[in-house]
Amino acid sequence: MTEMQPRALIQLSKHTFVYRGFTIHKCPRHSETNRTAYQLMSNGDYFGRDFALAEAMRTVDNMVKARGRK
């Protein structure tokens, strides 16, 4: 049986979220581009950056789905 992970986005603080076991950290806006980045981490491992919270969540969903296919 596969373990089902909850898909709820939990906000821990102003800049930190947890989604499906991954930490999503909201970085400060870039001074020149005025874009906010979201950094993905799990167990101290870095999994990249996305420029929208929805993109970061979709990236996590894709990684979890790919892990399930192995």
N, CA, C and O atoms as a Maestro MAE file, in Angstrom:
{
 s_m_m2io_version
 :::
 2.0.0
}

f_m_ct {
 s_m_title
 :::
 protein
 m_atom[280] {
  # First column is atom index #
  i_m_mmod_type
  r_m_x_coord
  r_m_y_coord
  r_m_z_coord
  i_m_residue_number
  s_m_chain_name
  s_m_pdb_residue_name
  s_m_pdb_atom_name
  i_m_atomic_number
  :::
  1 25 0.833 -1.187 0.000 1 A "MET " " N  " 7
  2 3 0.000 0.000 0.000 1 A "MET " " CA " 6
  3 2 0.874 1.246 0.000 1 A "MET " " C  " 6
  4 15 1.954 1.260 0.590 1 A "MET " " O  " 8
  5 25 0.411 2.256 -0.646 2 A "THR " " N  " 7
  6 3 1.154 3.510 -0.656 2 A "THR " " CA " 6
  7 2 0.663 4.399 0.472 2 A "THR " " C  " 6
  8 15 -0.517 4.393 0.822 2 A "THR " " O  " 8
  9 25 1.569 5.147 1.022 3 A "GLU " " N  " 7
  10 3 1.231 6.064 2.105 3 A "GLU " " CA " 6
  11 2 0.693 7.354 1.508 3 A "GLU " " C  " 6
  12 15 1.341 7.971 0.663 3 A "GLU " " O  " 8
  13 25 -0.475 7.755 1.939 4 A "MET " " N  " 7
  14 3 -1.077 8.997 1.457 4 A "MET " " CA " 6
  15 2 -0.613 10.150 2.329 4 A "MET " " C  " 6
  16 15 -0.735 10.097 3.553 4 A "MET " " O  " 8
  17 25 -0.089 11.174 1.713 5 A "GLN " " N  " 7
  18 3 0.327 12.353 2.449 5 A "GLN " " CA " 6
  19 2 -0.752 13.417 2.302 5 A "GLN " " C  " 6
  20 15 -1.308 13.591 1.218 5 A "GLN " " O  " 8
  21 25 -1.049 14.128 3.382 6 A "PRO " " N  " 7
  22 3 -2.070 15.171 3.279 6 A "PRO " " CA " 6
  23 2 -1.646 16.269 2.311 6 A "PRO " " C  " 6
  24 15 -0.461 16.580 2.192 6 A "PRO " " O  " 8
  25 25 -2.618 16.850 1.624 7 A "ARG " " N  " 7
  26 3 -2.325 17.890 0.634 7 A "ARG " " CA " 6
  27 2 -2.648 19.283 1.142 7 A "ARG " " C  " 6
  28 15 -2.739 20.224 0.354 7 A "ARG " " O  " 8
  29 25 -2.821 19.423 2.426 8 A "ALA " " N  " 7
  30 3 -3.139 20.737 2.983 8 A "ALA " " CA " 6
  31 2 -1.872 21.569 3.112 8 A "ALA " " C  " 6
  32 15 -0.825 21.075 3.530 8 A "ALA " " O  " 8
  33 25 -1.984 22.824 2.750 9 A "LEU " " N  " 7
  34 3 -0.886 23.770 2.935 9 A "LEU " " CA " 6
  35 2 -1.021 24.345 4.336 9 A "LEU " " C  " 6
  36 15 -2.050 24.927 4.679 9 A "LEU " " O  " 8
  37 25 0.020 24.182 5.142 10 A "ILE " " N  " 7
  38 3 0.009 24.657 6.522 10 A "ILE " " CA " 6
  39 2 0.982 25.817 6.631 10 A "ILE " " C  " 6
  40 15 2.156 25.680 6.290 10 A "ILE " " O  " 8
  41 25 0.503 26.952 7.100 11 A "GLN " " N  " 7
  42 3 1.363 28.121 7.279 11 A "GLN " " CA " 6
  43 2 1.867 28.134 8.713 11 A "GLN " " C  " 6
  44 15 1.082 28.244 9.655 11 A "GLN " " O  " 8
  45 25 3.203 28.018 8.875 12 A "LEU " " N  " 7
  46 3 3.812 28.004 10.199 12 A "LEU " " CA " 6
  47 2 4.131 29.401 10.699 12 A "LEU " " C  " 6
  48 15 4.027 29.687 11.892 12 A "LEU " " O  " 8
  49 25 4.518 30.264 9.779 13 A "SER " " N  " 7
  50 3 4.838 31.646 10.127 13 A "SER " " CA " 6
  51 2 4.585 32.508 8.899 13 A "SER " " C  " 6
  52 15 4.062 32.035 7.889 13 A "SER " " O  " 8
  53 25 4.958 33.771 8.996 14 A "LYS " " N  " 7
  54 3 4.731 34.707 7.892 14 A "LYS " " CA " 6
  55 2 5.425 34.254 6.604 14 A "LYS " " C  " 6
  56 15 4.931 34.522 5.508 14 A "LYS " " O  " 8
  57 25 6.556 33.575 6.730 15 A "HIS " " N  " 7
  58 3 7.361 33.210 5.561 15 A "HIS " " CA " 6
  59 2 7.566 31.711 5.390 15 A "HIS " " C  " 6
  60 15 8.307 31.304 4.496 15 A "HIS " " O  " 8
  61 25 6.942 30.878 6.209 16 A "THR " " N  " 7
  62 3 7.212 29.445 6.162 16 A "THR " " CA " 6
  63 2 5.917 28.647 6.071 16 A "THR " " C  " 6
  64 15 4.972 28.858 6.831 16 A "THR " " O  " 8
  65 25 5.907 27.716 5.107 17 A "PHE " " N  " 7
  66 3 4.767 26.835 4.887 17 A "PHE " " CA " 6
  67 2 5.263 25.393 4.870 17 A "PHE " " C  " 6
  68 15 6.433 25.138 4.587 17 A "PHE " " O  " 8
  69 25 4.370 24.451 5.174 18 A "VAL " " N  " 7
  70 3 4.665 23.028 5.035 18 A "VAL " " CA " 6
  71 2 3.608 22.441 4.114 18 A "VAL " " C  " 6
  72 15 2.411 22.669 4.289 18 A "VAL " " O  " 8
  73 25 4.074 21.678 3.124 19 A "TYR " " N  " 7
  74 3 3.166 21.043 2.170 19 A "TYR " " CA " 6
  75 2 3.701 19.664 1.831 19 A "TYR " " C  " 6
  76 15 4.786 19.543 1.262 19 A "TYR " " O  " 8
  77 25 2.956 18.626 2.174 20 A "ARG " " N  " 7
  78 3 3.294 17.233 1.863 20 A "ARG " " CA " 6
  79 2 4.699 16.860 2.335 20 A "ARG " " C  " 6
  80 15 5.409 16.131 1.643 20 A "ARG " " O  " 8
  81 25 5.101 17.349 3.499 21 A "GLY " " N  " 7
  82 3 6.399 17.012 4.069 21 A "GLY " " CA " 6
  83 2 7.537 17.905 3.609 21 A "GLY " " C  " 6
  84 15 8.668 17.733 4.065 21 A "GLY " " O  " 8
  85 25 7.275 18.845 2.729 22 A "PHE " " N  " 7
  86 3 8.285 19.779 2.247 22 A "PHE " " CA " 6
  87 2 8.084 21.130 2.918 22 A "PHE " " C  " 6
  88 15 6.955 21.529 3.205 22 A "PHE " " O  " 8
  89 25 9.178 21.827 3.165 23 A "THR " " N  " 7
  90 3 9.115 23.184 3.691 23 A "THR " " CA " 6
  91 2 9.223 24.146 2.522 23 A "THR " " C  " 6
  92 15 10.130 24.032 1.698 23 A "THR " " O  " 8
  93 25 8.311 25.080 2.451 24 A "ILE " " N  " 7
  94 3 8.336 26.125 1.428 24 A "ILE " " CA " 6
  95 2 8.582 27.434 2.155 24 A "ILE " " C  " 6
  96 15 7.766 27.873 2.965 24 A "ILE " " O  " 8
  97 25 9.720 28.053 1.855 25 A "HIS " " N  " 7
  98 3 10.100 29.304 2.518 25 A "HIS " " CA " 6
  99 2 9.932 30.463 1.539 25 A "HIS " " C  " 6
  100 15 10.469 30.434 0.432 25 A "HIS " " O  " 8
  101 25 9.188 31.475 1.952 26 A "LYS " " N  " 7
  102 3 8.982 32.672 1.127 26 A "LYS " " CA " 6
  103 2 10.180 33.592 1.325 26 A "LYS " " C  " 6
  104 15 10.419 34.079 2.430 26 A "LYS " " O  " 8
  105 25 10.925 33.828 0.262 27 A "CYS " " N  " 7
  106 3 12.122 34.669 0.315 27 A "CYS " " CA " 6
  107 2 11.739 36.141 0.129 27 A "CYS " " C  " 6
  108 15 10.679 36.438 -0.423 27 A "CYS " " O  " 8
  109 25 12.583 37.052 0.582 28 A "PRO " " N  " 7
  110 3 12.320 38.483 0.358 28 A "PRO " " CA " 6
  111 2 12.277 38.800 -1.138 28 A "PRO " " C  " 6
  112 15 12.903 38.116 -1.948 28 A "PRO " " O  " 8
  113 25 11.539 39.834 -1.482 29 A "ARG " " N  " 7
  114 3 11.464 40.252 -2.889 29 A "ARG " " CA " 6
  115 2 12.834 40.685 -3.394 29 A "ARG " " C  " 6
  116 15 13.624 41.285 -2.666 29 A "ARG " " O  " 8
  117 25 13.093 40.369 -4.648 30 A "HIS " " N  " 7
  118 3 14.324 40.798 -5.298 30 A "HIS " " CA " 6
  119 2 14.225 42.297 -5.559 30 A "HIS " " C  " 6
  120 15 13.212 42.769 -6.076 30 A "HIS " " O  " 8
  121 25 15.250 43.037 -5.211 31 A "SER " " N  " 7
  122 3 15.179 44.502 -5.290 31 A "SER " " CA " 6
  123 2 15.048 45.033 -6.720 31 A "SER " " C  " 6
  124 15 14.432 46.077 -6.935 31 A "SER " " O  " 8
  125 25 15.616 44.330 -7.692 32 A "GLU " " N  " 7
  126 3 15.560 44.817 -9.075 32 A "GLU " " CA " 6
  127 2 14.331 44.319 -9.830 32 A "GLU " " C  " 6
  128 15 13.722 45.074 -10.588 32 A "GLU " " O  " 8
  129 25 13.968 43.065 -9.631 33 A "THR " " N  " 7
  130 3 12.847 42.496 -10.385 33 A "THR " " CA " 6
  131 2 11.530 42.560 -9.626 33 A "THR " " C  " 6
  132 15 10.465 42.390 -10.218 33 A "THR " " O  " 8
  133 25 11.593 42.802 -8.331 34 A "ASN " " N  " 7
  134 3 10.418 42.884 -7.464 34 A "ASN " " CA " 6
  135 2 9.626 41.576 -7.441 34 A "ASN " " C  " 6
  136 15 8.413 41.582 -7.229 34 A "ASN " " O  " 8
  137 25 10.322 40.449 -7.660 35 A "ARG " " N  " 7
  138 3 9.681 39.138 -7.644 35 A "ARG " " CA " 6
  139 2 9.966 38.438 -6.324 35 A "ARG " " C  " 6
  140 15 11.066 38.540 -5.780 35 A "ARG " " O  " 8
  141 25 8.980 37.735 -5.820 36 A "THR " " N  " 7
  142 3 9.135 36.923 -4.622 36 A "THR " " CA " 6
  143 2 9.429 35.494 -5.051 36 A "THR " " C  " 6
  144 15 8.766 34.966 -5.944 36 A "THR " " O  " 8
  145 25 10.409 34.868 -4.427 37 A "ALA " " N  " 7
  146 3 10.745 33.479 -4.716 37 A "ALA " " CA " 6
  147 2 10.335 32.609 -3.536 37 A "ALA " " C  " 6
  148 15 10.283 33.064 -2.393 37 A "ALA " " O  " 8
  149 25 10.047 31.358 -3.836 38 A "TYR " " N  " 7
  150 3 9.690 30.369 -2.825 38 A "TYR " " CA " 6
  151 2 10.697 29.232 -2.921 38 A "TYR " " C  " 6
  152 15 10.835 28.601 -3.969 38 A "TYR " " O  " 8
  153 25 11.393 28.977 -1.829 39 A "GLN " " N  " 7
  154 3 12.465 27.988 -1.773 39 A "GLN " " CA " 6
  155 2 11.903 26.673 -1.235 39 A "GLN " " C  " 6
  156 15 11.199 26.669 -0.225 39 A "GLN " " O  " 8
  157 25 12.210 25.557 -1.902 40 A "LEU " " N  " 7
  158 3 11.721 24.235 -1.503 40 A "LEU " " CA " 6
  159 2 12.813 23.457 -0.790 40 A "LEU " " C  " 6
  160 15 13.933 23.345 -1.288 40 A "LEU " " O  " 8
  161 25 12.479 22.913 0.391 41 A "MET " " N  " 7
  162 3 13.435 22.107 1.149 41 A "MET " " CA " 6
  163 2 12.710 20.939 1.811 41 A "MET " " C  " 6
  164 15 11.518 21.014 2.110 41 A "MET " " O  " 8
  165 25 13.460 19.855 2.032 42 A "SER " " N  " 7
  166 3 12.950 18.711 2.778 42 A "SER " " CA " 6
  167 2 14.124 18.018 3.439 42 A "SER " " C  " 6
  168 15 15.091 17.657 2.768 42 A "SER " " O  " 8
  169 25 14.053 17.831 4.734 43 A "ASN " " N  " 7
  170 3 15.117 17.175 5.505 43 A "ASN " " CA " 6
  171 2 16.482 17.807 5.260 43 A "ASN " " C  " 6
  172 15 17.487 17.098 5.205 43 A "ASN " " O  " 8
  173 25 16.533 19.102 5.117 44 A "GLY " " N  " 7
  174 3 17.790 19.807 4.907 44 A "GLY " " CA " 6
  175 2 18.285 19.807 3.475 44 A "GLY " " C  " 6
  176 15 19.304 20.430 3.175 44 A "GLY " " O  " 8
  177 25 17.584 19.119 2.584 45 A "ASP " " N  " 7
  178 3 17.963 19.085 1.169 45 A "ASP " " CA " 6
  179 2 17.209 20.176 0.416 45 A "ASP " " C  " 6
  180 15 16.020 20.397 0.643 45 A "ASP " " O  " 8
  181 25 17.917 20.850 -0.479 46 A "TYR " " N  " 7
  182 3 17.368 21.961 -1.260 46 A "TYR " " CA " 6
  183 2 16.850 21.428 -2.587 46 A "TYR " " C  " 6
  184 15 17.549 20.681 -3.272 46 A "TYR " " O  " 8
  185 25 15.623 21.807 -2.957 47 A "PHE " " N  " 7
  186 3 15.006 21.320 -4.185 47 A "PHE " " CA " 6
  187 2 14.673 22.425 -5.173 47 A "PHE " " C  " 6
  188 15 13.892 22.194 -6.096 47 A "PHE " " O  " 8
  189 25 15.233 23.614 -5.013 48 A "GLY " " N  " 7
  190 3 15.050 24.669 -5.992 48 A "GLY " " CA " 6
  191 2 14.128 25.775 -5.535 48 A "GLY " " C  " 6
  192 15 13.704 25.834 -4.381 48 A "GLY " " O  " 8
  193 25 13.825 26.670 -6.501 49 A "ARG " " N  " 7
  194 3 12.998 27.851 -6.233 49 A "ARG " " CA " 6
  195 2 11.925 27.967 -7.294 49 A "ARG " " C  " 6
  196 15 12.125 27.597 -8.451 49 A "ARG " " O  " 8
  197 25 10.789 28.486 -6.878 50 A "ASP " " N  " 7
  198 3 9.706 28.827 -7.794 50 A "ASP " " CA " 6
  199 2 9.288 30.256 -7.491 50 A "ASP " " C  " 6
  200 15 9.603 30.782 -6.423 50 A "ASP " " O  " 8
  201 25 8.583 30.888 -8.420 51 A "PHE " " N  " 7
  202 3 8.223 32.293 -8.264 51 A "PHE " " CA " 6
  203 2 6.758 32.509 -7.903 51 A "PHE " " C  " 6
  204 15 6.263 33.634 -7.960 51 A "PHE " " O  " 8
  205 25 6.070 31.443 -7.535 52 A "ALA " " N  " 7
  206 3 4.699 31.551 -7.022 52 A "ALA " " CA " 6
  207 2 4.468 30.382 -6.077 52 A "ALA " " C  " 6
  208 15 5.024 29.301 -6.269 52 A "ALA " " O  " 8
  209 25 3.664 30.596 -5.078 53 A "LEU " " N  " 7
  210 3 3.375 29.533 -4.118 53 A "LEU " " CA " 6
  211 2 2.695 28.354 -4.809 53 A "LEU " " C  " 6
  212 15 2.986 27.201 -4.494 53 A "LEU " " O  " 8
  213 25 1.797 28.631 -5.743 54 A "ALA " " N  " 7
  214 3 1.115 27.559 -6.480 54 A "ALA " " CA " 6
  215 2 2.108 26.742 -7.302 54 A "ALA " " C  " 6
  216 15 1.961 25.524 -7.405 54 A "ALA " " O  " 8
  217 25 3.122 27.392 -7.892 55 A "GLU " " N  " 7
  218 3 4.161 26.676 -8.639 55 A "GLU " " CA " 6
  219 2 4.960 25.779 -7.705 55 A "GLU " " C  " 6
  220 15 5.275 24.642 -8.056 55 A "GLU " " O  " 8
  221 25 5.289 26.279 -6.527 56 A "ALA " " N  " 7
  222 3 6.047 25.489 -5.554 56 A "ALA " " CA " 6
  223 2 5.250 24.254 -5.135 56 A "ALA " " C  " 6
  224 15 5.806 23.162 -5.016 56 A "ALA " " O  " 8
  225 25 3.955 24.429 -4.913 57 A "MET " " N  " 7
  226 3 3.109 23.294 -4.544 57 A "MET " " CA " 6
  227 2 3.018 22.284 -5.689 57 A "MET " " C  " 6
  228 15 3.032 21.077 -5.448 57 A "MET " " O  " 8
  229 25 2.925 22.759 -6.917 58 A "ARG " " N  " 7
  230 3 2.875 21.871 -8.080 58 A "ARG " " CA " 6
  231 2 4.192 21.108 -8.231 58 A "ARG " " C  " 6
  232 15 4.185 19.929 -8.587 58 A "ARG " " O  " 8
  233 25 5.315 21.766 -7.965 59 A "THR " " N  " 7
  234 3 6.617 21.107 -8.012 59 A "THR " " CA " 6
  235 2 6.681 19.983 -6.987 59 A "THR " " C  " 6
  236 15 7.161 18.891 -7.291 59 A "THR " " O  " 8
  237 25 6.201 20.243 -5.777 60 A "VAL " " N  " 7
  238 3 6.174 19.208 -4.738 60 A "VAL " " CA " 6
  239 2 5.286 18.048 -5.179 60 A "VAL " " C  " 6
  240 15 5.675 16.888 -5.036 60 A "VAL " " O  " 8
  241 25 4.105 18.339 -5.712 61 A "ASP " " N  " 7
  242 3 3.209 17.279 -6.194 61 A "ASP " " CA " 6
  243 2 3.901 16.417 -7.245 61 A "ASP " " C  " 6
  244 15 3.792 15.191 -7.211 61 A "ASP " " O  " 8
  245 25 4.612 17.048 -8.180 62 A "ASN " " N  " 7
  246 3 5.317 16.306 -9.226 62 A "ASN " " CA " 6
  247 2 6.437 15.448 -8.652 62 A "ASN " " C  " 6
  248 15 6.645 14.325 -9.110 62 A "ASN " " O  " 8
  249 25 7.164 15.957 -7.654 63 A "MET " " N  " 7
  250 3 8.236 15.165 -7.037 63 A "MET " " CA " 6
  251 2 7.667 13.976 -6.273 63 A "MET " " C  " 6
  252 15 8.227 12.881 -6.330 63 A "MET " " O  " 8
  253 25 6.566 14.178 -5.563 64 A "VAL " " N  " 7
  254 3 5.941 13.079 -4.819 64 A "VAL " " CA " 6
  255 2 5.405 12.033 -5.786 64 A "VAL " " C  " 6
  256 15 5.540 10.834 -5.541 64 A "VAL " " O  " 8
  257 25 4.795 12.479 -6.887 65 A "LYS " " N  " 7
  258 3 4.270 11.556 -7.892 65 A "LYS " " CA " 6
  259 2 5.402 10.753 -8.531 65 A "LYS " " C  " 6
  260 15 5.268 9.545 -8.728 65 A "LYS " " O  " 8
  261 25 6.514 11.414 -8.854 66 A "ALA " " N  " 7
  262 3 7.660 10.728 -9.463 66 A "ALA " " CA " 6
  263 2 8.273 9.725 -8.489 66 A "ALA " " C  " 6
  264 15 8.707 8.648 -8.898 66 A "ALA " " O  " 8
  265 25 8.311 10.070 -7.214 67 A "ARG " " N  " 7
  266 3 8.864 9.163 -6.203 67 A "ARG " " CA " 6
  267 2 8.000 7.911 -6.091 67 A "ARG " " C  " 6
  268 15 8.520 6.824 -5.839 67 A "ARG " " O  " 8
  269 25 6.693 8.051 -6.274 68 A "GLY " " N  " 7
  270 3 5.780 6.917 -6.183 68 A "GLY " " CA " 6
  271 2 5.905 5.950 -7.343 68 A "GLY " " C  " 6
  272 15 5.526 4.786 -7.211 68 A "GLY " " O  " 8
  273 25 6.424 6.398 -8.476 69 A "ARG " " N  " 7
  274 3 6.581 5.544 -9.667 69 A "ARG " " CA " 6
  275 2 7.795 4.640 -9.593 69 A "ARG " " C  " 6
  276 15 7.894 3.683 -10.361 69 A "ARG " " O  " 8
  277 25 8.720 4.920 -8.687 70 A "LYS " " N  " 7
  278 3 9.960 4.123 -8.615 70 A "LYS " " CA " 6
  279 2 9.720 2.789 -7.975 70 A "LYS " " C  " 6
  280 15 10.650 1.996 -7.835 70 A "LYS " " O  " 8
  :::
 }
 m_bond[279] {
  # First column is bond index #
  i_m_from
  i_m_to
  i_m_order
  :::
  1 1 2 1
  2 2 3 1
  3 3 4 2
  4 3 5 1
  5 5 6 1
  6 6 7 1
  7 7 8 2
  8 7 9 1
  9 9 10 1
  10 10 11 1
  11 11 12 2
  12 11 13 1
  13 13 14 1
  14 14 15 1
  15 15 16 2
  16 15 17 1
  17 17 18 1
  18 18 19 1
  19 19 20 2
  20 19 21 1
  21 21 22 1
  22 22 23 1
  23 23 24 2
  24 23 25 1
  25 25 26 1
  26 26 27 1
  27 27 28 2
  28 27 29 1
  29 29 30 1
  30 30 31 1
  31 31 32 2
  32 31 33 1
  33 33 34 1
  34 34 35 1
  35 35 36 2
  36 35 37 1
  37 37 38 1
  38 38 39 1
  39 39 40 2
  40 39 41 1
  41 41 42 1
  42 42 43 1
  43 43 44 2
  44 43 45 1
  45 45 46 1
  46 46 47 1
  47 47 48 2
  48 47 49 1
  49 49 50 1
  50 50 51 1
  51 51 52 2
  52 51 53 1
  53 53 54 1
  54 54 55 1
  55 55 56 2
  56 55 57 1
  57 57 58 1
  58 58 59 1
  59 59 60 2
  60 59 61 1
  61 61 62 1
  62 62 63 1
  63 63 64 2
  64 63 65 1
  65 65 66 1
  66 66 67 1
  67 67 68 2
  68 67 69 1
  69 69 70 1
  70 70 71 1
  71 71 72 2
  72 71 73 1
  73 73 74 1
  74 74 75 1
  75 75 76 2
  76 75 77 1
  77 77 78 1
  78 78 79 1
  79 79 80 2
  80 79 81 1
  81 81 82 1
  82 82 83 1
  83 83 84 2
  84 83 85 1
  85 85 86 1
  86 86 87 1
  87 87 88 2
  88 87 89 1
  89 89 90 1
  90 90 91 1
  91 91 92 2
  92 91 93 1
  93 93 94 1
  94 94 95 1
  95 95 96 2
  96 95 97 1
  97 97 98 1
  98 98 99 1
  99 99 100 2
  100 99 101 1
  101 101 102 1
  102 102 103 1
  103 103 104 2
  104 103 105 1
  105 105 106 1
  106 106 107 1
  107 107 108 2
  108 107 109 1
  109 109 110 1
  110 110 111 1
  111 111 112 2
  112 111 113 1
  113 113 114 1
  114 114 115 1
  115 115 116 2
  116 115 117 1
  117 117 118 1
  118 118 119 1
  119 119 120 2
  120 119 121 1
  121 121 122 1
  122 122 123 1
  123 123 124 2
  124 123 125 1
  125 125 126 1
  126 126 127 1
  127 127 128 2
  128 127 129 1
  129 129 130 1
  130 130 131 1
  131 131 132 2
  132 131 133 1
  133 133 134 1
  134 134 135 1
  135 135 136 2
  136 135 137 1
  137 137 138 1
  138 138 139 1
  139 139 140 2
  140 139 141 1
  141 141 142 1
  142 142 143 1
  143 143 144 2
  144 143 145 1
  145 145 146 1
  146 146 147 1
  147 147 148 2
  148 147 149 1
  149 149 150 1
  150 150 151 1
  151 151 152 2
  152 151 153 1
  153 153 154 1
  154 154 155 1
  155 155 156 2
  156 155 157 1
  157 157 158 1
  158 158 159 1
  159 159 160 2
  160 159 161 1
  161 161 162 1
  162 162 163 1
  163 163 164 2
  164 163 165 1
  165 165 166 1
  166 166 167 1
  167 167 168 2
  168 167 169 1
  169 169 170 1
  170 170 171 1
  171 171 172 2
  172 171 173 1
  173 173 174 1
  174 174 175 1
  175 175 176 2
  176 175 177 1
  177 177 178 1
  178 178 179 1
  179 179 180 2
  180 179 181 1
  181 181 182 1
  182 182 183 1
  183 183 184 2
  184 183 185 1
  185 185 186 1
  186 186 187 1
  187 187 188 2
  188 187 189 1
  189 189 190 1
  190 190 191 1
  191 191 192 2
  192 191 193 1
  193 193 194 1
  194 194 195 1
  195 195 196 2
  196 195 197 1
  197 197 198 1
  198 198 199 1
  199 199 200 2
  200 199 201 1
  201 201 202 1
  202 202 203 1
  203 203 204 2
  204 203 205 1
  205 205 206 1
  206 206 207 1
  207 207 208 2
  208 207 209 1
  209 209 210 1
  210 210 211 1
  211 211 212 2
  212 211 213 1
  213 213 214 1
  214 214 215 1
  215 215 216 2
  216 215 217 1
  217 217 218 1
  218 218 219 1
  219 219 220 2
  220 219 221 1
  221 221 222 1
  222 222 223 1
  223 223 224 2
  224 223 225 1
  225 225 226 1
  226 226 227 1
  227 227 228 2
  228 227 229 1
  229 229 230 1
  230 230 231 1
  231 231 232 2
  232 231 233 1
  233 233 234 1
  234 234 235 1
  235 235 236 2
  236 235 237 1
  237 237 238 1
  238 238 239 1
  239 239 240 2
  240 239 241 1
  241 241 242 1
  242 242 243 1
  243 243 244 2
  244 243 245 1
  245 245 246 1
  246 246 247 1
  247 247 248 2
  248 247 249 1
  249 249 250 1
  250 250 251 1
  251 251 252 2
  252 251 253 1
  253 253 254 1
  254 254 255 1
  255 255 256 2
  256 255 257 1
  257 257 258 1
  258 258 259 1
  259 259 260 2
  260 259 261 1
  261 261 262 1
  262 262 263 1
  263 263 264 2
  264 263 265 1
  265 265 266 1
  266 266 267 1
  267 267 268 2
  268 267 269 1
  269 269 270 1
  270 270 271 1
  271 271 272 2
  272 271 273 1
  273 273 274 1
  274 274 275 1
  275 275 276 2
  276 275 277 1
  277 277 278 1
  278 278 279 1
  279 279 280 2
  :::
 }
}
